[in-house]
């Protein structure tokens, strides 16, 4: 009897051991565990391990029902007693008819919800002629996740129970969710409609001691505009989630804060185009015409310039102000034509007839924000009125009341093609020098010819800007010298330009559209080493850099000379709003042929730089006393490069000597010198402040 009871007890124990071993082998193969972890896993060891696939892969070519699947898991082995056997990677392979193959890889981020959701890191779909519907041009390999608005894998668990297992079997449903666009190596794309494919079966997870657990994210933490232009929820890891609000046609999503977004009506005043009444009008983002911007006169025609700009074009420039837009055919023909001295011209035509007659915008400040003496001490505290050296550049103008970073706005919304808006002149600039691209202008544009540094002949620079498609605009042109000179920064050198707005700018010469009046085989350039026009022209067959500009000028009569106050004429610039002393210092009279008795000596007077500041500060002329010495940009604004000896409008400024005039601007890296303008040819350079030169005072301006 004892023997019989012993046998029965041994048989019962053996049965228990067999049952236990069978259950462990179904969920973990090749490992042991001493963990009591409470896992989200349900290996369903006693369930059916047969594979099943449900759901359709919907795309714009055909709807595919996959017939075969394999899943590879990777989990973090708890070899250091720190990690918890978490799933780190899932690779899913689906095939149909042997010719359709979909591979989905997921990992990196888990969304902490039920079901557990992994972020898809890679998708590849390939199709050959055996794939239903994919014939000829549709065959190929499509991949990438950047065009997907939905890309998740729901796996139903976070960690396996057997945390130290080298290999485990997982039997849980997996759902792949895809929506958006995949791209091929060519220009083809594959649009995926909302697709949810669920697979089940028994699949192996391989343990890796070096695998990293994905980041855990809390779902639906905040709302922002999604990649599809609608309002979506985002998790704590900034992953786009479920659709919250779909923006209707002609509405757009706007992020109203860092945690909220909403659909708002169409953007008003989105672009400027020709309206139904033949005038220049605003259009919203849905193409609905809005307010009139410019009424085109009876002898003017509205012309669209690209998809976002328009202008009124005159049929004849006779009696019209400079810079009125017109149309003239040239060889080669360019789209930017303006009235100059009563005739329609295309800047860059090669002669002085088409040189810009001056600026068509308010003159910006120089960004000189420190004061200096005549070189004895260098930089000094800015003096008060009546003290020596009062009245210099840093004490007047826009810079006194505005921070430097308010001057320019840099827009990088178009990939690799930044544009910069000048908030003073309203000109819009190519954000990189020609042949450079990228948000920081450090990449070379492969489609632009020229040497490595991006230097070109004058003719090439003109053609490049005229044909440029950049930042969503096509109405670019090579700037004239006044436009290009407006972005020189006289507060710095090498390069003498705002490097935050215009990064990677070469400190060398840049072409303008204007020819030299004395020798038209030369063209003017601006040197961004220190910002000068000294020998600022070069042979057109030579090589300089280029930067294009856009922004249409509006025509206005330039100068108005007033002789209301006897012997003290003043000249108002209706474009820049500056008011000028009508005679050079030391001269007076309506035609500036008389000696000014208030100035010692005869003829035009010469001063050292410090004495020129005093002269203008103390000047009473034309009934006003708020005169000052002009900055280098202000004095350059009255240069006329269509003539020389003197290079100035002699009707507005008669008897102007073909000589050198002081400005209030010091040289940034060498404050013993100050800037001056040569009115013989209209260039600029610096000279020691004790030298004596001429002066003309100014008032007004921004």
Secondary structure as a PSIPRED ss2 file (coil, helix, strand):
# PSIPRED VFORMAT (PSIPRED V4.0)

   1 X C   1.000  0.000  0.000
   2 X H   0.000  1.000  0.000
   3 X H   0.000  1.000  0.000
   4 X H   0.000  1.000  0.000
   5 X H   0.000  1.000  0.000
   6 X H   0.000  1.000  0.000
   7 X H   0.000  1.000  0.000
   8 X H   0.000  1.000  0.000
   9 X H   0.000  1.000  0.000
  10 X H   0.000  1.000  0.000
  11 X H   0.000  1.000  0.000
  12 X H   0.000  1.000  0.000
  13 X H   0.000  1.000  0.000
  14 X H   0.000  1.000  0.000
  15 X H   0.000  1.000  0.000
  16 X H   0.000  1.000  0.000
  17 X H   0.000  1.000  0.000
  18 X H   0.000  1.000  0.000
  19 X H   0.000  1.000  0.000
  20 X H   0.000  1.000  0.000
  21 X H   0.000  1.000  0.000
  22 X H   0.000  1.000  0.000
  23 X H   0.000  1.000  0.000
  24 X H   0.000  1.000  0.000
  25 X H   0.000  1.000  0.000
  26 X H   0.000  1.000  0.000
  27 X H   0.000  1.000  0.000
  28 X E   0.000  0.000  1.000
  29 X C   1.000  0.000  0.000
  30 X C   1.000  0.000  0.000
  31 X C   1.000  0.000  0.000
  32 X C   1.000  0.000  0.000
  33 X C   1.000  0.000  0.000
  34 X C   1.000  0.000  0.000
  35 X C   1.000  0.000  0.000
  36 X C   1.000  0.000  0.000
  37 X C   1.000  0.000  0.000
  38 X C   1.000  0.000  0.000
  39 X C   1.000  0.000  0.000
  40 X C   1.000  0.000  0.000
  41 X C   1.000  0.000  0.000
  42 X C   1.000  0.000  0.000
  43 X C   1.000  0.000  0.000
  44 X C   1.000  0.000  0.000
  45 X C   1.000  0.000  0.000
  46 X C   1.000  0.000  0.000
  47 X C   1.000  0.000  0.000
  48 X C   1.000  0.000  0.000
  49 X C   1.000  0.000  0.000
  50 X C   1.000  0.000  0.000
  51 X C   1.000  0.000  0.000
  52 X E   0.000  0.000  1.000
  53 X E   0.000  0.000  1.000
  54 X E   0.000  0.000  1.000
  55 X C   1.000  0.000  0.000
  56 X C   1.000  0.000  0.000
  57 X E   0.000  0.000  1.000
  58 X E   0.000  0.000  1.000
  59 X E   0.000  0.000  1.000
  60 X C   1.000  0.000  0.000
  61 X C   1.000  0.000  0.000
  62 X C   1.000  0.000  0.000
  63 X E   0.000  0.000  1.000
  64 X E   0.000  0.000  1.000
  65 X C   1.000  0.000  0.000
  66 X C   1.000  0.000  0.000
  67 X C   1.000  0.000  0.000
  68 X E   0.000  0.000  1.000
  69 X E   0.000  0.000  1.000
  70 X E   0.000  0.000  1.000
  71 X E   0.000  0.000  1.000
  72 X E   0.000  0.000  1.000
  73 X E   0.000  0.000  1.000
  74 X E   0.000  0.000  1.000
  75 X E   0.000  0.000  1.000
  76 X E   0.000  0.000  1.000
  77 X C   1.000  0.000  0.000
  78 X C   1.000  0.000  0.000
  79 X C   1.000  0.000  0.000
  80 X C   1.000  0.000  0.000
  81 X C   1.000  0.000  0.000
  82 X C   1.000  0.000  0.000
  83 X C   1.000  0.000  0.000
  84 X C   1.000  0.000  0.000
  85 X C   1.000  0.000  0.000
  86 X E   0.000  0.000  1.000
  87 X E   0.000  0.000  1.000
  88 X E   0.000  0.000  1.000
  89 X E   0.000  0.000  1.000
  90 X E   0.000  0.000  1.000
  91 X E   0.000  0.000  1.000
  92 X E   0.000  0.000  1.000
  93 X E   0.000  0.000  1.000
  94 X E   0.000  0.000  1.000
  95 X E   0.000  0.000  1.000
  96 X E   0.000  0.000  1.000
  97 X C   1.000  0.000  0.000
  98 X C   1.000  0.000  0.000
  99 X C   1.000  0.000  0.000
 100 X E   0.000  0.000  1.000
 101 X E   0.000  0.000  1.000
 102 X E   0.000  0.000  1.000
 103 X E   0.000  0.000  1.000
 104 X E   0.000  0.000  1.000
 105 X E   0.000  0.000  1.000
 106 X E   0.000  0.000  1.000
 107 X E   0.000  0.000  1.000
 108 X E   0.000  0.000  1.000
 109 X E   0.000  0.000  1.000
 110 X E   0.000  0.000  1.000
 111 X E   0.000  0.000  1.000
 112 X C   1.000  0.000  0.000
 113 X C   1.000  0.000  0.000
 114 X C   1.000  0.000  0.000
 115 X C   1.000  0.000  0.000
 116 X C   1.000  0.000  0.000
 117 X E   0.000  0.000  1.000
 118 X E   0.000  0.000  1.000
 119 X E   0.000  0.000  1.000
 120 X E   0.000  0.000  1.000
 121 X E   0.000  0.000  1.000
 122 X E   0.000  0.000  1.000
 123 X E   0.000  0.000  1.000
 124 X E   0.000  0.000  1.000
 125 X E   0.000  0.000  1.000
 126 X E   0.000  0.000  1.000
 127 X E   0.000  0.000  1.000
 128 X C   1.000  0.000  0.000
 129 X C   1.000  0.000  0.000
 130 X C   1.000  0.000  0.000
 131 X C   1.000  0.000  0.000
 132 X C   1.000  0.000  0.000
 133 X C   1.000  0.000  0.000
 134 X C   1.000  0.000  0.000
 135 X C   1.000  0.000  0.000
 136 X H   0.000  1.000  0.000
 137 X H   0.000  1.000  0.000
 138 X H   0.000  1.000  0.000
 139 X C   1.000  0.000  0.000
 140 X E   0.000  0.000  1.000
 141 X E   0.000  0.000  1.000
 142 X E   0.000  0.000  1.000
 143 X E   0.000  0.000  1.000
 144 X C   1.000  0.000  0.000
 145 X C   1.000  0.000  0.000
 146 X C   1.000  0.000  0.000
 147 X C   1.000  0.000  0.000
 148 X E   0.000  0.000  1.000
 149 X E   0.000  0.000  1.000
 150 X E   0.000  0.000  1.000
 151 X E   0.000  0.000  1.000
 152 X E   0.000  0.000  1.000
 153 X E   0.000  0.000  1.000
 154 X E   0.000  0.000  1.000
 155 X C   1.000  0.000  0.000
 156 X C   1.000  0.000  0.000
 157 X C   1.000  0.000  0.000
 158 X C   1.000  0.000  0.000
 159 X E   0.000  0.000  1.000
 160 X C   1.000  0.000  0.000
 161 X C   1.000  0.000  0.000
 162 X C   1.000  0.000  0.000
 163 X C   1.000  0.000  0.000
 164 X C   1.000  0.000  0.000
 165 X C   1.000  0.000  0.000
 166 X C   1.000  0.000  0.000
 167 X E   0.000  0.000  1.000
 168 X E   0.000  0.000  1.000
 169 X E   0.000  0.000  1.000
 170 X E   0.000  0.000  1.000
 171 X C   1.000  0.000  0.000
 172 X C   1.000  0.000  0.000
 173 X C   1.000  0.000  0.000
 174 X E   0.000  0.000  1.000
 175 X E   0.000  0.000  1.000
 176 X E   0.000  0.000  1.000
 177 X E   0.000  0.000  1.000
 178 X E   0.000  0.000  1.000
 179 X E   0.000  0.000  1.000
 180 X E   0.000  0.000  1.000
 181 X E   0.000  0.000  1.000
 182 X E   0.000  0.000  1.000
 183 X E   0.000  0.000  1.000
 184 X E   0.000  0.000  1.000
 185 X C   1.000  0.000  0.000
 186 X C   1.000  0.000  0.000
 187 X C   1.000  0.000  0.000
 188 X C   1.000  0.000  0.000
 189 X E   0.000  0.000  1.000
 190 X E   0.000  0.000  1.000
 191 X E   0.000  0.000  1.000
 192 X E   0.000  0.000  1.000
 193 X E   0.000  0.000  1.000
 194 X E   0.000  0.000  1.000
 195 X E   0.000  0.000  1.000
 196 X E   0.000  0.000  1.000
 197 X E   0.000  0.000  1.000
 198 X E   0.000  0.000  1.000
 199 X E   0.000  0.000  1.000
 200 X E   0.000  0.000  1.000
 201 X C   1.000  0.000  0.000
 202 X C   1.000  0.000  0.000
 203 X E   0.000  0.000  1.000
 204 X E   0.000  0.000  1.000
 205 X E   0.000  0.000  1.000
 206 X E   0.000  0.000  1.000
 207 X E   0.000  0.000  1.000
 208 X E   0.000  0.000  1.000
 209 X C   1.000  0.000  0.000
 210 X C   1.000  0.000  0.000
 211 X C   1.000  0.000  0.000
 212 X C   1.000  0.000  0.000
 213 X C   1.000  0.000  0.000
 214 X C   1.000  0.000  0.000
 215 X E   0.000  0.000  1.000
 216 X E   0.000  0.000  1.000
 217 X E   0.000  0.000  1.000
 218 X C   1.000  0.000  0.000
 219 X C   1.000  0.000  0.000
 220 X C   1.000  0.000  0.000
 221 X C   1.000  0.000  0.000
 222 X E   0.000  0.000  1.000
 223 X E   0.000  0.000  1.000
 224 X E   0.000  0.000  1.000
 225 X E   0.000  0.000  1.000
 226 X C   1.000  0.000  0.000
 227 X C   1.000  0.000  0.000
 228 X C   1.000  0.000  0.000
 229 X C   1.000  0.000  0.000
 230 X C   1.000  0.000  0.000
 231 X E   0.000  0.000  1.000
 232 X E   0.000  0.000  1.000
 233 X E   0.000  0.000  1.000
 234 X E   0.000  0.000  1.000
 235 X C   1.000  0.000  0.000
 236 X C   1.000  0.000  0.000
 237 X C   1.000  0.000  0.000
 238 X C   1.000  0.000  0.000
 239 X C   1.000  0.000  0.000
 240 X E   0.000  0.000  1.000
 241 X E   0.000  0.000  1.000
 242 X E   0.000  0.000  1.000
 243 X E   0.000  0.000  1.000
 244 X E   0.000  0.000  1.000
 245 X E   0.000  0.000  1.000
 246 X C   1.000  0.000  0.000
 247 X C   1.000  0.000  0.000
 248 X C   1.000  0.000  0.000
 249 X C   1.000  0.000  0.000
 250 X C   1.000  0.000  0.000
 251 X E   0.000  0.000  1.000
 252 X E   0.000  0.000  1.000
 253 X E   0.000  0.000  1.000
 254 X E   0.000  0.000  1.000
 255 X E   0.000  0.000  1.000
 256 X C   1.000  0.000  0.000
 257 X C   1.000  0.000  0.000
 258 X C   1.000  0.000  0.000
 259 X C   1.000  0.000  0.000
 260 X C   1.000  0.000  0.000
 261 X E   0.000  0.000  1.000
 262 X E   0.000  0.000  1.000
 263 X E   0.000  0.000  1.000
 264 X E   0.000  0.000  1.000
 265 X E   0.000  0.000  1.000
 266 X C   1.000  0.000  0.000
 267 X C   1.000  0.000  0.000
 268 X C   1.000  0.000  0.000
 269 X C   1.000  0.000  0.000
 270 X C   1.000  0.000  0.000
 271 X E   0.000  0.000  1.000
 272 X E   0.000  0.000  1.000
 273 X E   0.000  0.000  1.000
 274 X E   0.000  0.000  1.000
 275 X C   1.000  0.000  0.000
 276 X C   1.000  0.000  0.000
 277 X C   1.000  0.000  0.000
 278 X C   1.000  0.000  0.000
 279 X C   1.000  0.000  0.000
 280 X E   0.000  0.000  1.000
 281 X E   0.000  0.000  1.000
 282 X E   0.000  0.000  1.000
 283 X E   0.000  0.000  1.000
 284 X C   1.000  0.000  0.000
 285 X C   1.000  0.000  0.000
 286 X C   1.000  0.000  0.000
 287 X C   1.000  0.000  0.000
 288 X C   1.000  0.000  0.000
 289 X E   0.000  0.000  1.000
 290 X E   0.000  0.000  1.000
 291 X E   0.000  0.000  1.000
 292 X E   0.000  0.000  1.000
 293 X E   0.000  0.000  1.000
 294 X E   0.000  0.000  1.000
 295 X C   1.000  0.000  0.000
 296 X C   1.000  0.000  0.000
 297 X C   1.000  0.000  0.000
 298 X C   1.000  0.000  0.000
 299 X C   1.000  0.000  0.000
 300 X E   0.000  0.000  1.000
 301 X E   0.000  0.000  1.000
 302 X E   0.000  0.000  1.000
 303 X E   0.000  0.000  1.000
 304 X E   0.000  0.000  1.000
 305 X C   1.000  0.000  0.000
 306 X C   1.000  0.000  0.000
 307 X C   1.000  0.000  0.000
 308 X C   1.000  0.000  0.000
 309 X C   1.000  0.000  0.000
 310 X E   0.000  0.000  1.000
 311 X E   0.000  0.000  1.000
 312 X E   0.000  0.000  1.000
 313 X E   0.000  0.000  1.000
 314 X E   0.000  0.000  1.000
 315 X C   1.000  0.000  0.000
 316 X C   1.000  0.000  0.000
 317 X C   1.000  0.000  0.000
 318 X C   1.000  0.000  0.000
 319 X C   1.000  0.000  0.000
 320 X C   1.000  0.000  0.000
 321 X C   1.000  0.000  0.000
 322 X C   1.000  0.000  0.000
 323 X C   1.000  0.000  0.000
 324 X C   1.000  0.000  0.000
 325 X E   0.000  0.000  1.000
 326 X C   1.000  0.000  0.000
 327 X C   1.000  0.000  0.000
 328 X C   1.000  0.000  0.000
 329 X C   1.000  0.000  0.000
 330 X C   1.000  0.000  0.000
 331 X C   1.000  0.000  0.000
 332 X C   1.000  0.000  0.000
 333 X C   1.000  0.000  0.000
 334 X C   1.000  0.000  0.000
 335 X C   1.000  0.000  0.000
 336 X C   1.000  0.000  0.000
 337 X C   1.000  0.000  0.000
 338 X E   0.000  0.000  1.000
 339 X E   0.000  0.000  1.000
 340 X E   0.000  0.000  1.000
 341 X C   1.000  0.000  0.000
 342 X C   1.000  0.000  0.000
 343 X E   0.000  0.000  1.000
 344 X E   0.000  0.000  1.000
 345 X E   0.000  0.000  1.000
 346 X C   1.000  0.000  0.000
 347 X C   1.000  0.000  0.000
 348 X C   1.000  0.000  0.000
 349 X C   1.000  0.000  0.000
 350 X C   1.000  0.000  0.000
 351 X C   1.000  0.000  0.000
 352 X H   0.000  1.000  0.000
 353 X H   0.000  1.000  0.000
 354 X H   0.000  1.000  0.000
 355 X C   1.000  0.000  0.000
 356 X C   1.000  0.000  0.000
 357 X C   1.000  0.000  0.000
 358 X C   1.000  0.000  0.000
 359 X C   1.000  0.000  0.000
 360 X C   1.000  0.000  0.000
 361 X C   1.000  0.000  0.000
 362 X C   1.000  0.000  0.000
 363 X C   1.000  0.000  0.000
 364 X C   1.000  0.000  0.000
 365 X C   1.000  0.000  0.000
 366 X C   1.000  0.000  0.000
 367 X C   1.000  0.000  0.000
 368 X C   1.000  0.000  0.000
 369 X C   1.000  0.000  0.000
 370 X C   1.000  0.000  0.000
 371 X E   0.000  0.000  1.000
 372 X E   0.000  0.000  1.000
 373 X C   1.000  0.000  0.000
 374 X C   1.000  0.000  0.000
 375 X C   1.000  0.000  0.000
 376 X C   1.000  0.000  0.000
 377 X C   1.000  0.000  0.000
 378 X C   1.000  0.000  0.000
 379 X E   0.000  0.000  1.000
 380 X E   0.000  0.000  1.000
 381 X C   1.000  0.000  0.000
 382 X C   1.000  0.000  0.000
 383 X C   1.000  0.000  0.000
 384 X C   1.000  0.000  0.000
 385 X C   1.000  0.000  0.000
 386 X C   1.000  0.000  0.000
 387 X C   1.000  0.000  0.000
 388 X C   1.000  0.000  0.000
 389 X C   1.000  0.000  0.000
 390 X C   1.000  0.000  0.000
 391 X C   1.000  0.000  0.000
 392 X C   1.000  0.000  0.000
 393 X H   0.000  1.000  0.000
 394 X H   0.000  1.000  0.000
 395 X H   0.000  1.000  0.000
 396 X C   1.000  0.000  0.000
 397 X C   1.000  0.000  0.000
 398 X H   0.000  1.000  0.000
 399 X H   0.000  1.000  0.000
 400 X H   0.000  1.000  0.000
 401 X C   1.000  0.000  0.000
 402 X C   1.000  0.000  0.000
 403 X C   1.000  0.000  0.000
 404 X H   0.000  1.000  0.000
 405 X H   0.000  1.000  0.000
 406 X H   0.000  1.000  0.000
 407 X C   1.000  0.000  0.000
 408 X E   0.000  0.000  1.000
 409 X E   0.000  0.000  1.000
 410 X E   0.000  0.000  1.000
 411 X E   0.000  0.000  1.000
 412 X C   1.000  0.000  0.000
 413 X C   1.000  0.000  0.000
 414 X C   1.000  0.000  0.000
 415 X C   1.000  0.000  0.000
 416 X C   1.000  0.000  0.000
 417 X C   1.000  0.000  0.000
 418 X C   1.000  0.000  0.000
 419 X E   0.000  0.000  1.000
 420 X E   0.000  0.000  1.000
 421 X E   0.000  0.000  1.000
 422 X E   0.000  0.000  1.000
 423 X C   1.000  0.000  0.000
 424 X C   1.000  0.000  0.000
 425 X C   1.000  0.000  0.000
 426 X C   1.000  0.000  0.000
 427 X C   1.000  0.000  0.000
 428 X E   0.000  0.000  1.000
 429 X E   0.000  0.000  1.000
 430 X E   0.000  0.000  1.000
 431 X C   1.000  0.000  0.000
 432 X C   1.000  0.000  0.000
 433 X C   1.000  0.000  0.000
 434 X C   1.000  0.000  0.000
 435 X C   1.000  0.000  0.000
 436 X E   0.000  0.000  1.000
 437 X E   0.000  0.000  1.000
 438 X C   1.000  0.000  0.000
 439 X C   1.000  0.000  0.000
 440 X C   1.000  0.000  0.000
 441 X C   1.000  0.000  0.000
 442 X C   1.000  0.000  0.000
 443 X E   0.000  0.000  1.000
 444 X E   0.000  0.000  1.000
 445 X C   1.000  0.000  0.000
 446 X C   1.000  0.000  0.000
 447 X C   1.000  0.000  0.000
 448 X C   1.000  0.000  0.000
 449 X C   1.000  0.000  0.000
 450 X C   1.000  0.000  0.000
 451 X C   1.000  0.000  0.000
 452 X C   1.000  0.000  0.000
 453 X C   1.000  0.000  0.000
 454 X C   1.000  0.000  0.000
 455 X C   1.000  0.000  0.000
 456 X E   0.000  0.000  1.000
 457 X C   1.000  0.000  0.000
 458 X H   0.000  1.000  0.000
 459 X H   0.000  1.000  0.000
 460 X H   0.000  1.000  0.000
 461 X H   0.000  1.000  0.000
 462 X H   0.000  1.000  0.000
 463 X H   0.000  1.000  0.000
 464 X H   0.000  1.000  0.000
 465 X H   0.000  1.000  0.000
 466 X H   0.000  1.000  0.000
 467 X C   1.000  0.000  0.000
 468 X C   1.000  0.000  0.000
 469 X C   1.000  0.000  0.000
 470 X E   0.000  0.000  1.000
 471 X C   1.000  0.000  0.000
 472 X C   1.000  0.000  0.000
 473 X E   0.000  0.000  1.000
 474 X C   1.000  0.000  0.000
 475 X C   1.000  0.000  0.000
 476 X C   1.000  0.000  0.000
 477 X E   0.000  0.000  1.000
 478 X E   0.000  0.000  1.000
 479 X C   1.000  0.000  0.000
 480 X C   1.000  0.000  0.000
 481 X H   0.000  1.000  0.000
 482 X H   0.000  1.000  0.000
 483 X H   0.000  1.000  0.000
 484 X H   0.000  1.000  0.000
 485 X H   0.000  1.000  0.000
 486 X C   1.000  0.000  0.000
 487 X C   1.000  0.000  0.000
 488 X C   1.000  0.000  0.000
 489 X C   1.000  0.000  0.000
 490 X C   1.000  0.000  0.000
 491 X C   1.000  0.000  0.000
 492 X C   1.000  0.000  0.000
 493 X C   1.000  0.000  0.000
 494 X C   1.000  0.000  0.000
 495 X C   1.000  0.000  0.000
 496 X C   1.000  0.000  0.000
 497 X C   1.000  0.000  0.000
 498 X C   1.000  0.000  0.000
 499 X C   1.000  0.000  0.000
 500 X C   1.000  0.000  0.000
 501 X C   1.000  0.000  0.000
 502 X C   1.000  0.000  0.000
 503 X C   1.000  0.000  0.000
 504 X C   1.000  0.000  0.000
 505 X C   1.000  0.000  0.000
 506 X C   1.000  0.000  0.000
 507 X C   1.000  0.000  0.000
 508 X C   1.000  0.000  0.000
 509 X E   0.000  0.000  1.000
 510 X E   0.000  0.000  1.000
 511 X E   0.000  0.000  1.000
 512 X E   0.000  0.000  1.000
 513 X E   0.000  0.000  1.000
 514 X E   0.000  0.000  1.000
 515 X E   0.000  0.000  1.000
 516 X C   1.000  0.000  0.000
 517 X C   1.000  0.000  0.000
 518 X C   1.000  0.000  0.000
 519 X C   1.000  0.000  0.000
 520 X C   1.000  0.000  0.000
 521 X C   1.000  0.000  0.000
 522 X E   0.000  0.000  1.000
 523 X E   0.000  0.000  1.000
 524 X E   0.000  0.000  1.000
 525 X E   0.000  0.000  1.000
 526 X E   0.000  0.000  1.000
 527 X E   0.000  0.000  1.000
 528 X C   1.000  0.000  0.000
 529 X C   1.000  0.000  0.000
 530 X C   1.000  0.000  0.000
 531 X C   1.000  0.000  0.000
 532 X C   1.000  0.000  0.000
 533 X C   1.000  0.000  0.000
 534 X C   1.000  0.000  0.000
 535 X C   1.000  0.000  0.000
 536 X C   1.000  0.000  0.000
 537 X E   0.000  0.000  1.000
 538 X E   0.000  0.000  1.000
 539 X E   0.000  0.000  1.000
 540 X C   1.000  0.000  0.000
 541 X C   1.000  0.000  0.000
 542 X C   1.000  0.000  0.000
 543 X C   1.000  0.000  0.000
 544 X E   0.000  0.000  1.000
 545 X E   0.000  0.000  1.000
 546 X C   1.000  0.000  0.000
 547 X C   1.000  0.000  0.000
 548 X E   0.000  0.000  1.000
 549 X E   0.000  0.000  1.000
 550 X E   0.000  0.000  1.000
 551 X C   1.000  0.000  0.000
 552 X C   1.000  0.000  0.000
 553 X C   1.000  0.000  0.000
 554 X C   1.000  0.000  0.000
 555 X C   1.000  0.000  0.000
 556 X C   1.000  0.000  0.000
 557 X C   1.000  0.000  0.000
 558 X C   1.000  0.000  0.000
 559 X E   0.000  0.000  1.000
 560 X E   0.000  0.000  1.000
 561 X E   0.000  0.000  1.000
 562 X E   0.000  0.000  1.000
 563 X C   1.000  0.000  0.000
 564 X C   1.000  0.000  0.000
 565 X C   1.000  0.000  0.000
 566 X C   1.000  0.000  0.000
 567 X C   1.000  0.000  0.000
 568 X C   1.000  0.000  0.000
 569 X C   1.000  0.000  0.000
 570 X E   0.000  0.000  1.000
 571 X E   0.000  0.000  1.000
 572 X E   0.000  0.000  1.000
 573 X E   0.000  0.000  1.000
 574 X C   1.000  0.000  0.000
 575 X C   1.000  0.000  0.000
 576 X C   1.000  0.000  0.000
 577 X C   1.000  0.000  0.000
 578 X E   0.000  0.000  1.000
 579 X E   0.000  0.000  1.000
 580 X E   0.000  0.000  1.000
 581 X E   0.000  0.000  1.000
 582 X C   1.000  0.000  0.000
 583 X C   1.000  0.000  0.000
 584 X C   1.000  0.000  0.000
 585 X C   1.000  0.000  0.000
 586 X C   1.000  0.000  0.000
 587 X E   0.000  0.000  1.000
 588 X E   0.000  0.000  1.000
 589 X C   1.000  0.000  0.000
 590 X C   1.000  0.000  0.000
 591 X C   1.000  0.000  0.000
 592 X C   1.000  0.000  0.000
 593 X C   1.000  0.000  0.000
 594 X E   0.000  0.000  1.000
 595 X E   0.000  0.000  1.000
 596 X C   1.000  0.000  0.000
 597 X C   1.000  0.000  0.000
 598 X C   1.000  0.000  0.000
 599 X C   1.000  0.000  0.000
 600 X C   1.000  0.000  0.000
 601 X C   1.000  0.000  0.000
 602 X C   1.000  0.000  0.000
 603 X C   1.000  0.000  0.000
 604 X C   1.000  0.000  0.000
 605 X C   1.000  0.000  0.000
 606 X C   1.000  0.000  0.000
 607 X E   0.000  0.000  1.000
 608 X C   1.000  0.000  0.000
 609 X H   0.000  1.000  0.000
 610 X H   0.000  1.000  0.000
 611 X H   0.000  1.000  0.000
 612 X H   0.000  1.000  0.000
 613 X H   0.000  1.000  0.000
 614 X H   0.000  1.000  0.000
 615 X H   0.000  1.000  0.000
 616 X H   0.000  1.000  0.000
 617 X H   0.000  1.000  0.000
 618 X H   0.000  1.000  0.000
 619 X C   1.000  0.000  0.000
 620 X C   1.000  0.000  0.000
 621 X E   0.000  0.000  1.000
 622 X C   1.000  0.000  0.000
 623 X C   1.000  0.000  0.000
 624 X E   0.000  0.000  1.000
 625 X C   1.000  0.000  0.000
 626 X C   1.000  0.000  0.000
 627 X C   1.000  0.000  0.000
 628 X E   0.000  0.000  1.000
 629 X E   0.000  0.000  1.000
 630 X C   1.000  0.000  0.000
 631 X C   1.000  0.000  0.000
 632 X H   0.000  1.000  0.000
 633 X H   0.000  1.000  0.000
 634 X H   0.000  1.000  0.000
 635 X H   0.000  1.000  0.000
 636 X H   0.000  1.000  0.000
 637 X C   1.000  0.000  0.000
 638 X C   1.000  0.000  0.000
 639 X E   0.000  0.000  1.000
 640 X C   1.000  0.000  0.000
 641 X C   1.000  0.000  0.000
 642 X C   1.000  0.000  0.000
 643 X C   1.000  0.000  0.000
 644 X C   1.000  0.000  0.000
 645 X C   1.000  0.000  0.000
 646 X C   1.000  0.000  0.000
 647 X C   1.000  0.000  0.000
 648 X E   0.000  0.000  1.000
 649 X C   1.000  0.000  0.000
 650 X C   1.000  0.000  0.000
 651 X C   1.000  0.000  0.000
 652 X C   1.000  0.000  0.000
 653 X C   1.000  0.000  0.000
 654 X C   1.000  0.000  0.000
 655 X C   1.000  0.000  0.000
 656 X C   1.000  0.000  0.000
 657 X C   1.000  0.000  0.000
 658 X C   1.000  0.000  0.000
 659 X C   1.000  0.000  0.000
 660 X E   0.000  0.000  1.000
 661 X E   0.000  0.000  1.000
 662 X E   0.000  0.000  1.000
 663 X E   0.000  0.000  1.000
 664 X E   0.000  0.000  1.000
 665 X E   0.000  0.000  1.000
 666 X E   0.000  0.000  1.000
 667 X C   1.000  0.000  0.000
 668 X C   1.000  0.000  0.000
 669 X C   1.000  0.000  0.000
 670 X C   1.000  0.000  0.000
 671 X C   1.000  0.000  0.000
 672 X C   1.000  0.000  0.000
 673 X E   0.000  0.000  1.000
 674 X E   0.000  0.000  1.000
 675 X E   0.000  0.000  1.000
 676 X E   0.000  0.000  1.000
 677 X E   0.000  0.000  1.000
 678 X E   0.000  0.000  1.000
 679 X C   1.000  0.000  0.000
 680 X C   1.000  0.000  0.000
 681 X C   1.000  0.000  0.000
 682 X C   1.000  0.000  0.000
 683 X E   0.000  0.000  1.000
 684 X E   0.000  0.000  1.000
 685 X E   0.000  0.000  1.000
 686 X E   0.000  0.000  1.000
 687 X E   0.000  0.000  1.000
 688 X E   0.000  0.000  1.000
 689 X C   1.000  0.000  0.000
 690 X C   1.000  0.000  0.000
 691 X C   1.000  0.000  0.000
 692 X C   1.000  0.000  0.000
 693 X E   0.000  0.000  1.000
 694 X E   0.000  0.000  1.000
 695 X C   1.000  0.000  0.000
 696 X C   1.000  0.000  0.000
 697 X E   0.000  0.000  1.000
 698 X E   0.000  0.000  1.000
 699 X E   0.000  0.000  1.000
 700 X E   0.000  0.000  1.000
 701 X C   1.000  0.000  0.000
 702 X C   1.000  0.000  0.000
